[in-house]
Amino acid sequence: MHHLNLGLYRYQIEFIKKLLFEAEGRSLVDKMNRRITLILRHSELKIFSGGLQSIALLTADNYRNIMKVMVFVVDDLLNKDLSEVYVKWNEMYLLSRQETFKESDLKNFQEAIEKWANLFIKLFGQFSNSDFKLPKLHSWIHHIVDTIREFGAINGYTTETYEALHKTYVKIPYRLSNKKDVEEQMMKTIRRKAIIKQNDFKKKFKTPLKFNYSSKLFEFDISEAFEFIDKYKNETNLDEKMIKGLDHFIQSLNSYFDLLKISTAQGCHIKIYRSVTLENRAILRTTNMFHKRPWFSNISVTMNDEELFEYQSDNGICYAQTLLITELFEFDISEAFEFIDKYKNETNLDEKMIKGLDHFIQSLNSYFDLLKISTAQGCHIKIYRSVTLENRAILRTTNMFHKRPWFSNISVTMNDEELFEYQSDNGICYAQTLLITEVFLKKEKSLHLALVQWYDFISKRTPFVYDCPLLKLTEVYNFIEIEAIEDIVHIVPRFDKTNEYLVNKYLF
């Protein structure tokens, strides 16, 4: 597929920059780059925080990621043909990736190639020094279909698969070795990765994880932290590790609040525990005395992909010693109004989280009415930043994830009774997640809920643009069960438009 990724698509990116520069100078090229940086995060997308600064440095994988969003980047940027050439490219690209072809498929593929090529030549003809006498373009238009007839699907004779495998199983393990007994080290690295992947695959949880804490060691308000810590250190026979944890507590908590952009911790209440049971049933301990000996658990932490090559690690694993186990925020339903007002006013929150907190009580009351829960007395609420769904997708509602807010958009399958009451995308509706909560009720099972704001189609006459649902955010808010979420989807705001969104259907 390098024929397309590093060949024809690269020409298309180069030519569009020239076209925009010719039309309005550097400002329009900068506008395109700015739009690329503003594309919202999704697990199946690489984010280009610097725009398309240097085409020469882009890899085939970079170009594939750009393909997924470029339709939305050039939307209404210069003219309709600009978006249309990327739509036709994606249609052609998707057809080219088929594993098998019937004669009718080949006919449709050839038509898709010609539609894209005609528009490509019409738009960018003036920028080709060779008048489009490009070997890759010629072979693609005139010979690729005959090649498929003779040799089968393109994926069967591309080198892309083997190059990717070579990178994963040879290049990266070699770089991680110390260059002695290389083969043995590489095999150990690959074996460890396989074991980690297999264990990770077994972890399937679609509800927020409830940690089981042991008895408290102590608790205090943040306003009394310095006084309490000094007093506790001097009056208690503590292990040196717990003293170290208390010495670094305030500074480390401040750093974590800075990371989350929490401007004030006024009213913050701290609980410190001896132990907590993790999801894998292992017990994490930080205690001065367990069967006459101190026990401070050592842990392994999986690094995220963005940090993987920034630090030295053990096949993506880093290690640490636990000094303190703390719990920061939760509240009872009786304190909800007071807590929400205080939290909104004293914390630097994203507007989506503020919106979620504003509609929290009303939406929860509506959900309780739906379940015919007559009283919420003794109800206890926990709010989470993320939860892993059964399909391994991570649902997020966080003010700060790698320096940007992330509030996941989701798809929900409608039930048969509602199917004809609302306009939908083949039975699928879309919403934006604002809060992830766990609700504890007396004598009832805990509820695992997401507070969502619903999208709706803008127009019945033109429900799709670029073959993608055209939506608007409504003022309808509901709690839904996390189990009801079908998947995480990528929804892109239309640039220079108000309350217009497109569902990205090009995450191939």
MARPADO-919553 format. One record per residue (C-alpha): residue number from 0; chain; x, y, z. Coordinates in Angstrom, 1 decimal, always signed. Example, Ala and Ser with C-alpha at 12.3 -4.5 7.8 and 13.67 -1.06 7.14 Angstrom:
SITE  pos  unit  X  Y  Z
SITE  0  A  +12.3  -4.5  +7.8
SITE  1  A  +13.7  -1.1  +7.1
***
This chain:
SITE  pos  unit  X  Y  Z
SITE  0  A  +0.0  +0.0  +0.0
SITE  1  A  +3.0  +2.3  +0.0
SITE  2  A  +2.1  +2.9  -3.6
SITE  3  A  -0.9  +4.9  -2.2
SITE  4  A  +0.3  +6.1  +1.2
SITE  5  A  +3.8  +7.3  +0.4
SITE  6  A  +3.1  +7.8  -3.3
SITE  7  A  -0.2  +9.3  -4.6
SITE  8  A  -1.4  +10.5  -1.2
SITE  9  A  +1.8  +12.4  -0.7
SITE  10  A  +1.3  +14.1  -4.0
SITE  11  A  -2.2  +15.1  -2.9
SITE  12  A  -1.0  +16.6  +0.3
SITE  13  A  +1.8  +18.5  -1.4
SITE  14  A  -0.5  +19.8  -4.1
SITE  15  A  -3.2  +21.0  -1.7
SITE  16  A  -0.6  +23.1  +0.2
SITE  17  A  +0.4  +24.7  -3.1
SITE  18  A  -3.2  +25.3  -4.0
SITE  19  A  -4.0  +27.0  -0.7
SITE  20  A  -0.9  +29.1  -0.9
SITE  21  A  -1.7  +30.2  -4.4
SITE  22  A  -5.3  +31.1  -3.4
SITE  23  A  -4.7  +33.2  -0.3
SITE  24  A  -1.0  +32.9  +0.6
SITE  25  A  +0.5  +31.5  +3.8
SITE  26  A  -2.6  +32.3  +6.0
SITE  27  A  -4.7  +29.5  +4.4
SITE  28  A  -2.0  +26.9  +4.8
SITE  29  A  -1.6  +28.0  +8.4
SITE  30  A  -5.4  +27.6  +8.8
SITE  31  A  -5.3  +24.1  +7.5
SITE  32  A  -2.4  +23.2  +9.9
SITE  33  A  -4.3  +24.8  +12.8
SITE  34  A  -7.4  +22.7  +12.0
SITE  35  A  -5.3  +19.5  +12.1
SITE  36  A  -4.0  +20.4  +15.6
SITE  37  A  -7.6  +20.9  +16.8
SITE  38  A  -8.9  +17.5  +15.7
SITE  39  A  -10.3  +15.7  +18.8
SITE  40  A  -8.6  +12.7  +20.2
SITE  41  A  -9.6  +9.1  +19.5
SITE  42  A  -7.9  +5.8  +20.3
SITE  43  A  -7.6  +4.9  +16.6
SITE  44  A  -6.0  +8.3  +15.6
SITE  45  A  -2.6  +9.8  +15.9
SITE  46  A  -2.8  +13.5  +16.8
SITE  47  A  -0.6  +15.9  +14.9
SITE  48  A  +0.0  +18.7  +17.5
SITE  49  A  +2.3  +20.6  +15.2
SITE  50  A  +0.2  +20.2  +12.0
SITE  51  A  +1.8  +19.1  +8.7
SITE  52  A  +5.1  +21.0  +9.1
SITE  53  A  +7.4  +18.6  +7.3
SITE  54  A  +6.0  +16.3  +4.7
SITE  55  A  +9.4  +14.7  +4.1
SITE  56  A  +9.4  +13.3  +7.7
SITE  57  A  +5.9  +11.7  +7.5
SITE  58  A  +5.7  +7.9  +7.4
SITE  59  A  +3.2  +5.6  +5.7
SITE  60  A  +1.4  +5.3  +9.1
SITE  61  A  +1.3  +9.1  +9.4
SITE  62  A  -0.3  +9.4  +6.0
SITE  63  A  -2.9  +6.7  +6.9
SITE  64  A  -3.9  +8.7  +10.0
SITE  65  A  -4.1  +12.0  +8.0
SITE  66  A  -6.5  +10.2  +5.5
SITE  67  A  -8.9  +9.6  +8.4
SITE  68  A  -9.4  +13.3  +9.2
SITE  69  A  -8.4  +15.3  +6.1
SITE  70  A  -12.0  +15.4  +4.8
SITE  71  A  -13.0  +17.4  +7.9
SITE  72  A  -9.9  +19.5  +7.9
SITE  73  A  -10.5  +20.9  +4.4
SITE  74  A  -14.3  +21.1  +4.9
SITE  75  A  -15.4  +24.5  +3.4
SITE  76  A  -11.8  +25.7  +3.4
SITE  77  A  -11.6  +26.8  -0.2
SITE  78  A  -14.2  +25.1  -2.4
SITE  79  A  -16.4  +21.9  -2.4
SITE  80  A  -14.1  +20.1  -4.8
SITE  81  A  -11.4  +20.1  -2.1
SITE  82  A  -13.4  +18.0  +0.3
SITE  83  A  -14.8  +15.9  -2.5
SITE  84  A  -11.4  +14.8  -3.7
SITE  85  A  -10.6  +13.4  -0.2
SITE  86  A  -14.0  +11.7  +0.0
SITE  87  A  -13.4  +10.0  -3.3
SITE  88  A  -9.9  +9.1  -2.2
SITE  89  A  -11.2  +7.4  +0.9
SITE  90  A  -13.9  +5.5  -1.0
SITE  91  A  -11.2  +4.3  -3.5
SITE  92  A  -8.8  +3.5  -0.7
SITE  93  A  -11.4  +1.4  +1.2
SITE  94  A  -12.2  -0.6  -1.9
SITE  95  A  -8.5  -1.2  -2.5
SITE  96  A  -8.2  -2.9  +0.9
SITE  97  A  -10.7  -5.6  +0.2
SITE  98  A  -9.4  -9.2  +0.7
SITE  99  A  -11.4  -10.7  -2.2
SITE  100  A  -12.8  -9.2  -5.5
SITE  101  A  -15.7  -10.3  -7.7
SITE  102  A  -15.9  -8.9  -11.2
SITE  103  A  -18.6  -6.5  -10.1
SITE  104  A  -16.3  -5.3  -7.3
SITE  105  A  -13.5  -4.7  -9.8
SITE  106  A  -15.9  -2.7  -12.0
SITE  107  A  -16.9  -0.5  -9.0
SITE  108  A  -13.2  -0.1  -8.0
SITE  109  A  -12.2  +1.0  -11.5
SITE  110  A  -15.1  +3.6  -11.5
SITE  111  A  -13.9  +4.9  -8.1
SITE  112  A  -10.3  +5.2  -9.3
SITE  113  A  -11.5  +7.2  -12.4
SITE  114  A  -13.7  +9.5  -10.4
SITE  115  A  -10.9  +10.3  -8.0
SITE  116  A  -8.3  +10.7  -10.7
SITE  117  A  -10.4  +13.0  -12.8
SITE  118  A  -11.0  +15.3  -9.9
SITE  119  A  -7.4  +15.1  -8.7
SITE  120  A  -6.2  +16.2  -12.2
SITE  121  A  -8.8  +18.9  -12.5
SITE  122  A  -7.9  +20.4  -9.0
SITE  123  A  -4.1  +20.1  -9.1
SITE  124  A  -3.2  +20.1  -12.8
SITE  125  A  -1.3  +23.4  -12.6
SITE  126  A  +1.1  +22.2  -9.9
SITE  127  A  +2.5  +19.1  -11.7
SITE  128  A  +5.8  +19.8  -13.4
SITE  129  A  +5.4  +16.7  -15.5
SITE  130  A  +1.8  +17.3  -16.5
SITE  131  A  +0.9  +14.3  -14.4
SITE  132  A  +3.1  +11.9  -16.2
SITE  133  A  +3.7  +10.1  -12.9
SITE  134  A  +4.5  +6.3  -13.1
SITE  135  A  +2.5  +5.6  -9.9
SITE  136  A  -0.5  +7.5  -11.1
SITE  137  A  -0.4  +5.8  -14.6
SITE  138  A  -0.1  +2.3  -13.1
SITE  139  A  -2.8  +2.9  -10.6
SITE  140  A  -5.4  +4.2  -13.1
SITE  141  A  -4.6  +1.8  -16.0
SITE  142  A  -3.1  -1.4  -14.6
SITE  143  A  -4.1  -2.0  -10.9
SITE  144  A  -7.5  -3.7  -11.8
SITE  145  A  -5.8  -6.0  -14.3
SITE  146  A  -3.1  -6.8  -11.7
SITE  147  A  -5.8  -7.8  -9.2
SITE  148  A  -7.5  -10.1  -11.8
SITE  149  A  -4.2  -11.8  -12.4
SITE  150  A  -2.6  -11.9  -8.9
SITE  151  A  -5.4  -11.4  -6.5
SITE  152  A  -6.1  -8.7  -3.8
SITE  153  A  -3.4  -6.1  -3.3
SITE  154  A  -2.9  -7.0  +0.4
SITE  155  A  -1.6  -10.4  -0.8
SITE  156  A  +1.5  -9.0  -2.5
SITE  157  A  +2.2  -5.8  -0.6
SITE  158  A  +5.3  -5.6  +1.6
SITE  159  A  +3.5  -3.5  +4.2
SITE  160  A  +2.6  -6.4  +6.4
SITE  161  A  +6.1  -7.8  +6.5
SITE  162  A  +7.7  -4.4  +7.1
SITE  163  A  +5.4  -3.8  +10.1
SITE  164  A  +6.2  -7.2  +11.5
SITE  165  A  +9.9  -6.6  +11.0
SITE  166  A  +9.6  -3.3  +13.0
SITE  167  A  +7.7  -5.0  +15.8
SITE  168  A  +9.6  -8.2  +16.1
SITE  169  A  +13.1  -7.3  +15.0
SITE  170  A  +13.9  -3.5  +15.1
SITE  171  A  +12.4  -2.6  +18.4
SITE  172  A  +13.6  -5.7  +20.3
SITE  173  A  +17.1  -5.1  +18.9
SITE  174  A  +17.1  -1.5  +20.1
SITE  175  A  +16.0  -2.6  +23.6
SITE  176  A  +18.9  -5.1  +23.8
SITE  177  A  +22.5  -4.3  +25.0
SITE  178  A  +23.8  -5.7  +21.7
SITE  179  A  +25.3  -8.8  +23.4
SITE  180  A  +23.7  -12.2  +22.9
SITE  181  A  +21.2  -10.3  +20.7
SITE  182  A  +19.0  -13.2  +19.5
SITE  183  A  +18.4  -14.5  +23.0
SITE  184  A  +17.5  -11.1  +24.3
SITE  185  A  +15.2  -10.4  +21.4
SITE  186  A  +13.4  -13.7  +21.9
SITE  187  A  +12.9  -12.9  +25.6
SITE  188  A  +11.5  -9.5  +24.8
SITE  189  A  +9.0  -10.9  +22.3
SITE  190  A  +8.0  -13.6  +24.7
SITE  191  A  +7.4  -11.1  +27.5
SITE  192  A  +5.3  -8.9  +25.2
SITE  193  A  +3.2  -11.9  +24.2
SITE  194  A  +2.5  -12.8  +27.8
SITE  195  A  +1.6  -9.1  +28.7
SITE  196  A  -0.7  -8.9  +25.7
SITE  197  A  -2.4  -12.2  +26.5
SITE  198  A  -2.9  -11.2  +30.2
SITE  199  A  -4.2  -7.7  +29.1
SITE  200  A  -6.7  -9.3  +26.7
SITE  201  A  -8.2  -11.3  +29.5
SITE  202  A  -9.1  -8.1  +31.4
SITE  203  A  -12.6  -7.2  +30.4
SITE  204  A  -14.6  -4.8  +32.5
SITE  205  A  -17.4  -2.6  +31.4
SITE  206  A  -18.2  -0.9  +34.7
SITE  207  A  -16.1  +1.4  +36.9
SITE  208  A  -13.7  -0.5  +39.1
SITE  209  A  -14.6  -0.4  +42.8
SITE  210  A  -11.5  -0.6  +44.9
SITE  211  A  -11.8  -2.3  +48.2
SITE  212  A  -10.0  -0.3  +50.9
SITE  213  A  -9.0  -1.6  +54.3
SITE  214  A  -9.3  +0.3  +57.5
SITE  215  A  -8.2  +3.9  +57.5
SITE  216  A  -4.9  +4.9  +59.0
SITE  217  A  -6.0  +8.6  +59.4
SITE  218  A  -7.8  +11.4  +57.7
SITE  219  A  -7.5  +15.2  +57.6
SITE  220  A  -8.5  +18.3  +55.7
SITE  221  A  -6.0  +19.8  +53.3
SITE  222  A  -6.1  +23.1  +55.3
SITE  223  A  -4.6  +21.2  +58.3
SITE  224  A  -2.1  +19.1  +56.3
SITE  225  A  +1.2  +20.6  +57.4
SITE  226  A  +0.2  +20.7  +61.1
SITE  227  A  -1.3  +17.2  +61.0
SITE  228  A  +1.7  +15.6  +59.2
SITE  229  A  +4.2  +17.1  +61.5
SITE  230  A  +2.2  +16.0  +64.6
SITE  231  A  +1.7  +12.5  +63.3
SITE  232  A  +5.4  +12.1  +62.4
SITE  233  A  +6.6  +13.2  +65.8
SITE  234  A  +4.0  +11.3  +67.9
SITE  235  A  +3.9  +8.0  +66.1
SITE  236  A  +6.5  +5.3  +65.6
SITE  237  A  +6.6  +5.3  +61.8
SITE  238  A  +8.6  +3.3  +59.3
SITE  239  A  +11.1  +5.5  +57.3
SITE  240  A  +9.1  +4.8  +54.1
SITE  241  A  +5.9  +6.3  +55.5
SITE  242  A  +7.9  +9.2  +56.8
SITE  243  A  +9.3  +9.7  +53.3
SITE  244  A  +5.7  +9.5  +51.9
SITE  245  A  +4.4  +12.1  +54.3
SITE  246  A  +7.4  +14.4  +53.7
SITE  247  A  +6.6  +14.4  +49.9
SITE  248  A  +2.8  +14.3  +50.3
SITE  249  A  +2.0  +18.0  +49.8
SITE  250  A  +4.5  +18.7  +47.1
SITE  251  A  +3.4  +15.6  +45.1
SITE  252  A  -0.3  +16.4  +45.6
SITE  253  A  +0.3  +19.9  +44.4
SITE  254  A  +2.1  +18.6  +41.3
SITE  255  A  -0.8  +16.3  +40.5
SITE  256  A  -3.4  +19.1  +41.0
SITE  257  A  -1.3  +21.2  +38.6
SITE  258  A  -1.4  +18.4  +36.0
SITE  259  A  -5.2  +18.3  +36.3
SITE  260  A  -5.4  +22.1  +36.3
SITE  261  A  -7.1  +22.2  +39.7
SITE  262  A  -6.4  +25.8  +40.8
SITE  263  A  -7.4  +25.4  +44.5
SITE  264  A  -7.8  +22.5  +46.9
SITE  265  A  -9.9  +24.4  +49.4
SITE  266  A  -12.3  +22.0  +51.1
SITE  267  A  -10.3  +18.9  +50.0
SITE  268  A  -10.5  +16.0  +52.4
SITE  269  A  -7.9  +13.3  +52.5
SITE  270  A  -8.2  +9.6  +53.7
SITE  271  A  -5.1  +7.5  +53.9
SITE  272  A  -5.4  +3.7  +54.0
SITE  273  A  -3.3  +0.7  +55.0
SITE  274  A  -4.2  -1.3  +51.9
SITE  275  A  -6.4  -1.6  +48.8
SITE  276  A  -7.5  -4.6  +46.7
SITE  277  A  -6.8  -4.2  +43.0
SITE  278  A  -8.9  -5.5  +40.1
SITE  279  A  -6.6  -8.6  +39.8
SITE  280  A  -7.3  -9.3  +43.5
SITE  281  A  -3.7  -8.4  +44.5
SITE  282  A  -3.5  -6.4  +47.7
SITE  283  A  -1.5  -3.2  +47.6
SITE  284  A  -0.1  -2.4  +51.1
SITE  285  A  +1.5  +0.6  +52.8
SITE  286  A  +1.6  -0.3  +56.5
SITE  287  A  +4.1  +0.1  +59.3
SITE  288  A  +3.3  -3.3  +60.8
SITE  289  A  +2.0  -6.4  +59.1
SITE  290  A  +2.8  -9.6  +61.2
SITE  291  A  +5.5  -7.6  +63.0
SITE  292  A  +7.1  -6.2  +59.9
SITE  293  A  +6.5  -3.2  +57.7
SITE  294  A  +5.1  -3.8  +54.2
SITE  295  A  +5.3  -1.2  +51.4
SITE  296  A  +4.3  -2.8  +48.1
SITE  297  A  +6.4  -2.5  +45.0
SITE  298  A  +4.4  -2.1  +41.8
SITE  299  A  +4.8  -2.3  +38.0
SITE  300  A  +3.2  +0.4  +35.8
SITE  301  A  +2.5  +0.1  +32.1
SITE  302  A  +3.7  +3.2  +30.2
SITE  303  A  +1.4  +4.7  +27.6
SITE  304  A  +2.4  +4.7  +23.9
SITE  305  A  +3.5  +8.4  +23.9
SITE  306  A  +6.0  +7.9  +26.7
SITE  307  A  +7.3  +4.5  +25.6
SITE  308  A  +10.4  +5.7  +23.8
SITE  309  A  +11.1  +8.7  +26.1
SITE  310  A  +12.3  +6.7  +29.0
SITE  311  A  +14.2  +3.5  +29.6
SITE  312  A  +11.8  +0.7  +30.6
SITE  313  A  +11.5  -3.0  +30.9
SITE  314  A  +9.5  -3.7  +27.7
SITE  315  A  +7.1  -0.8  +28.4
SITE  316  A  +7.0  -1.5  +32.2
SITE  317  A  +8.3  +0.9  +34.9
SITE  318  A  +8.6  +0.1  +38.6
SITE  319  A  +7.9  +2.1  +41.8
SITE  320  A  +7.5  +1.6  +45.5
SITE  321  A  +4.1  +2.6  +47.1
SITE  322  A  +4.4  +5.0  +50.1
SITE  323  A  +0.8  +6.1  +50.7
SITE  324  A  -2.7  +5.1  +49.5
SITE  325  A  -5.1  +8.0  +49.4
SITE  326  A  -8.7  +8.7  +48.4
SITE  327  A  -9.6  +12.3  +47.4
SITE  328  A  -13.3  +13.0  +46.3
SITE  329  A  -16.6  +11.4  +46.8
SITE  330  A  -19.9  +12.6  +48.3
SITE  331  A  -23.3  +11.6  +49.7
SITE  332  A  -26.4  +12.6  +47.8
SITE  333  A  -27.5  +14.7  +50.8
SITE  334  A  -24.4  +16.9  +50.3
SITE  335  A  -24.7  +16.9  +46.5
SITE  336  A  -25.8  +20.6  +45.9
SITE  337  A  -23.2  +21.9  +48.3
SITE  338  A  -20.4  +19.7  +47.0
SITE  339  A  -21.1  +20.4  +43.3
SITE  340  A  -21.3  +24.2  +43.8
SITE  341  A  -18.1  +24.1  +45.8
SITE  342  A  -16.2  +21.9  +43.4
SITE  343  A  -17.3  +24.0  +40.4
SITE  344  A  -16.2  +27.2  +41.9
SITE  345  A  -12.9  +26.1  +43.4
SITE  346  A  -11.7  +23.9  +40.5
SITE  347  A  -10.5  +24.8  +37.0
SITE  348  A  -13.0  +22.6  +35.1
SITE  349  A  -13.6  +22.1  +31.4
SITE  350  A  -17.0  +23.5  +30.3
SITE  351  A  -18.3  +20.0  +29.5
SITE  352  A  -17.7  +18.8  +33.1
SITE  353  A  -19.4  +21.9  +34.4
SITE  354  A  -22.3  +21.1  +32.2
SITE  355  A  -22.4  +17.6  +33.5
SITE  356  A  -22.4  +18.8  +37.2
SITE  357  A  -25.1  +21.4  +36.4
SITE  358  A  -27.4  +18.6  +35.1
SITE  359  A  -26.3  +15.9  +37.6
SITE  360  A  -29.1  +16.1  +40.2
SITE  361  A  -32.0  +16.6  +37.8
SITE  362  A  -30.8  +13.7  +35.5
SITE  363  A  -30.2  +11.4  +38.5
SITE  364  A  -33.7  +12.1  +39.8
SITE  365  A  -35.2  +11.4  +36.4
SITE  366  A  -33.3  +8.1  +36.3
SITE  367  A  -34.5  +7.2  +39.8
SITE  368  A  -38.1  +7.9  +38.7
SITE  369  A  -37.6  +5.6  +35.7
SITE  370  A  -36.4  +2.8  +38.0
SITE  371  A  -39.2  +3.7  +40.5
SITE  372  A  -36.7  +4.3  +43.3
SITE  373  A  -38.8  +6.3  +45.7
SITE  374  A  -36.0  +7.6  +48.0
SITE  375  A  -32.3  +8.2  +47.6
SITE  376  A  -31.6  +8.5  +51.3
SITE  377  A  -28.1  +7.2  +52.1
SITE  378  A  -27.2  +7.2  +48.4
SITE  379  A  -23.4  +7.6  +47.9
SITE  380  A  -21.8  +8.8  +44.6
SITE  381  A  -18.4  +8.3  +43.1
SITE  382  A  -17.2  +10.0  +39.9
SITE  383  A  -14.5  +8.5  +37.7
SITE  384  A  -12.2  +9.8  +35.0
SITE  385  A  -12.4  +6.7  +32.8
SITE  386  A  -13.7  +3.2  +32.4
SITE  387  A  -12.6  +0.4  +30.1
SITE  388  A  -15.5  -1.1  +28.1
SITE  389  A  -15.8  -4.8  +27.1
SITE  390  A  -14.4  -4.1  +23.6
SITE  391  A  -11.2  -2.7  +25.3
SITE  392  A  -12.1  +0.9  +24.3
SITE  393  A  -11.6  +3.4  +27.1
SITE  394  A  -14.4  +5.8  +27.9
SITE  395  A  -13.0  +9.1  +29.2
SITE  396  A  -14.4  +12.2  +31.0
SITE  397  A  -11.4  +14.1  +32.1
SITE  398  A  -10.3  +17.8  +32.1
SITE  399  A  -6.8  +16.9  +31.2
SITE  400  A  -5.3  +14.0  +29.3
SITE  401  A  -1.8  +14.9  +27.9
SITE  402  A  -2.6  +18.6  +28.2
SITE  403  A  -6.0  +18.4  +26.5
SITE  404  A  -9.6  +17.7  +27.8
SITE  405  A  -11.1  +14.4  +26.6
SITE  406  A  -14.8  +13.7  +26.8
SITE  407  A  -15.6  +10.6  +24.8
SITE  408  A  -18.4  +10.5  +22.2
SITE  409  A  -20.3  +7.3  +22.1
SITE  410  A  -22.8  +5.3  +20.0
SITE  411  A  -25.9  +3.7  +21.5
SITE  412  A  -28.1  +1.1  +19.8
SITE  413  A  -31.7  +2.1  +20.1
SITE  414  A  -34.2  -0.5  +21.2
SITE  415  A  -36.9  -1.7  +18.8
SITE  416  A  -39.7  +0.4  +20.5
SITE  417  A  -37.8  +3.7  +19.9
SITE  418  A  -36.5  +2.9  +16.4
SITE  419  A  -39.2  +4.7  +14.5
SITE  420  A  -39.7  +7.5  +17.0
SITE  421  A  -36.3  +9.2  +16.3
SITE  422  A  -34.1  +9.8  +13.4
SITE  423  A  -31.1  +7.5  +13.6
SITE  424  A  -28.1  +6.2  +11.7
SITE  425  A  -29.3  +2.6  +11.0
SITE  426  A  -30.6  +2.2  +14.6
SITE  427  A  -27.6  +4.0  +16.1
SITE  428  A  -27.8  +7.3  +18.1
SITE  429  A  -24.9  +9.4  +19.3
SITE  430  A  -24.1  +11.2  +22.6
SITE  431  A  -21.2  +12.9  +24.4
SITE  432  A  -20.2  +11.6  +27.8
SITE  433  A  -20.0  +14.2  +30.5
SITE  434  A  -19.6  +12.2  +33.7
SITE  435  A  -18.9  +8.5  +34.7
SITE  436  A  -20.5  +7.6  +38.0
SITE  437  A  -21.1  +4.8  +40.4
SITE  438  A  -24.2  +5.1  +42.5
SITE  439  A  -24.4  +3.2  +45.8
SITE  440  A  -28.0  +2.6  +47.1
SITE  441  A  -29.0  +1.0  +50.4
SITE  442  A  -30.3  -2.5  +49.8
SITE  443  A  -29.8  -2.2  +46.1
SITE  444  A  -27.0  -3.2  +43.7
SITE  445  A  -24.7  -0.3  +42.8
SITE  446  A  -25.5  +1.5  +39.5
SITE  447  A  -22.8  +2.1  +36.9
SITE  448  A  -23.9  +5.1  +34.9
SITE  449  A  -22.8  +7.7  +32.4
SITE  450  A  -24.3  +11.1  +32.2
SITE  451  A  -24.6  +12.0  +28.5
SITE  452  A  -25.7  +14.9  +26.3
SITE  453  A  -27.4  +13.7  +23.1
SITE  454  A  -26.7  +14.6  +19.5
SITE  455  A  -29.5  +14.8  +16.9
SITE  456  A  -29.5  +15.1  +13.1
SITE  457  A  -29.5  +18.7  +11.9
SITE  458  A  -31.7  +18.0  +8.9
SITE  459  A  -34.0  +15.3  +7.7
SITE  460  A  -33.4  +16.5  +4.1
SITE  461  A  -29.6  +16.3  +4.3
SITE  462  A  -28.8  +14.0  +7.2
SITE  463  A  -25.3  +13.1  +5.8
SITE  464  A  -22.4  +15.2  +4.5
SITE  465  A  -19.4  +13.4  +3.0
SITE  466  A  -21.3  +10.2  +3.8
SITE  467  A  -21.0  +11.1  +7.5
SITE  468  A  -24.0  +11.9  +9.8
SITE  469  A  -24.4  +15.6  +10.3
SITE  470  A  -25.3  +16.3  +13.9
SITE  471  A  -26.0  +19.0  +16.5
SITE  472  A  -25.8  +18.9  +20.3
SITE  473  A  -29.2  +19.1  +21.9
SITE  474  A  -30.1  +20.2  +25.4
SITE  475  A  -31.2  +16.7  +26.3
SITE  476  A  -29.3  +15.1  +29.2
SITE  477  A  -29.8  +11.6  +30.6
SITE  478  A  -28.1  +9.0  +32.7
SITE  479  A  -27.6  +5.7  +30.8
SITE  480  A  -26.2  +2.4  +31.9
SITE  481  A  -22.5  +1.9  +30.9
SITE  482  A  -23.5  -1.5  +29.6
SITE  483  A  -25.8  +0.2  +27.0
SITE  484  A  -22.8  +1.9  +25.3
SITE  485  A  -22.1  +0.2  +21.9
SITE  486  A  -18.7  +1.8  +21.2
SITE  487  A  -16.6  +5.0  +21.4
SITE  488  A  -16.9  +7.0  +18.2
SITE  489  A  -14.9  +9.9  +16.7
SITE  490  A  -17.1  +13.1  +16.2
SITE  491  A  -15.5  +16.1  +14.7
SITE  492  A  -16.8  +19.7  +15.1
SITE  493  A  -17.2  +21.4  +11.7
SITE  494  A  -14.7  +24.3  +11.6
SITE  495  A  -16.1  +27.8  +11.4
SITE  496  A  -19.6  +26.5  +12.1
SITE  497  A  -21.7  +26.7  +15.2
SITE  498  A  -23.1  +23.5  +16.7
SITE  499  A  -22.4  +21.3  +13.7
SITE  500  A  -20.6  +18.0  +14.0
SITE  501  A  -19.7  +15.1  +11.7
SITE  502  A  -19.3  +11.5  +12.7
SITE  503  A  -16.0  +10.2  +11.3
SITE  504  A  -16.8  +7.2  +9.2
SITE  505  A  -13.3  +6.9  +7.9
SITE  506  A  -11.5  +5.1  +10.8
SITE  507  A  -10.3  +2.3  +8.5
***
